Amino acid sequence: MPKRANISKPPLDYGAESIGQRLARLRKERGFTQVELAEHLGTGQSLITAYETDRRALSAEMVVRFAMALDVSTDELLQPKAAKKTLKKPSLKIVRRMERIESLPRRKQDALLTTIDAFLSTPSQRHP
C-alpha cells in the first residue's frame, strides 16, 4: 500500500471574523443570551462560550443546530461572503417589542408610533 504524501493545507480564510465570532454576532443580532441559546439547543452555556471563542470546533450537526436556532442558513453561518448578501433580520428584542406593540389597542399603537416616528425623524447629534 503506497504511503500518502503529508501535504499540509493552508488554513481557511474566514475573513475579518472567525466562525466563533460570527456565531456570537448572529446570536446577539437575534437577541439571544448565551444561556437562552444553550437552553434552546439543549446544551450548556459553557459549550456556547467554547464555540464562540473558537476553543471548540463546530461539528456538522452543531452547524445545522445553530443555523436552525438562529434562523440563518448554514452558508451564512460558515461563509462570511454569503452573510453579506443576505438582508439583516431584526433582533429578537425588536421582534418581541413589535409583537407587544401590535397587541396594544389601536389608539395606543398610533400614539406610540407617532412618538417613535418623531424620535426617528429628529437628526441625531451624534450622527449628522
PEPEQUI-V996241 format. One record per residue. N is the residue number from 1. PHI is phi in whole degrees, 0 to 359 (NA if undefined). PSI is psi as a letter, one per 20 degrees, with the letter a starting at -180 (* if undefined). Layout:
n: {N:N}
phi: {PHI:PHI}
psi: {PSI:PSI}
This chain:
n: {1:2:3:4:5:6:7:8:9:10:11:12:13:14:15:16:17:18:19:20:21:22:23:24:25:26:27:28:29:30:31:32:33:34:35:36:37:38:39:40:41:42:43:44:45:46:47:48:49:50:51:52:53:54:55:56:57:58:59:60:61:62:63:64:65:66:67:68:69:70:71:72:73:74:75:76:77:78:79:80:81:82:83:84:85:86:87:88:89:90:91:92:93:94:95:96:97:98:99:100:101:102:103:104:105:106:107:108:109:110:111:112:113:114:115:116:117:118:119:120:121:122:123:124:125:126:127:128}
phi: {NA:290:282:281:287:275:261:275:264:292:295:290:266:267:86:287:231:283:298:298:296:295:300:297:297:296:300:294:298:273:82:266:274:298:296:297:294:299:297:297:272:74:225:263:297:296:290:299:301:298:293:290:261:61:277:227:277:284:278:301:297:291:301:295:299:296:300:293:294:265:57:229:281:296:299:296:289:262:245:299:290:293:295:289:276:269:284:287:271:295:293:299:300:294:300:298:294:298:297:293:297:295:276:286:300:307:298:290:301:299:297:294:293:298:296:298:300:296:296:288:276:282:298:283:288:278:240:296}
psi: {p:q:q:q:p:n:o:p:q:q:q:q:o:j:b:h:q:r:g:g:h:g:g:g:g:h:g:h:h:i:j:q:r:h:g:g:g:g:g:h:i:k:a:q:h:h:h:g:g:g:g:h:j:k:i:p:q:p:r:g:g:h:g:g:g:g:g:g:h:j:l:r:q:h:g:h:h:h:o:h:h:h:h:h:i:q:q:p:q:q:r:h:g:g:g:g:g:g:h:h:g:h:i:q:q:g:g:h:g:g:g:g:h:g:g:g:g:g:g:h:i:p:p:q:h:h:n:*}
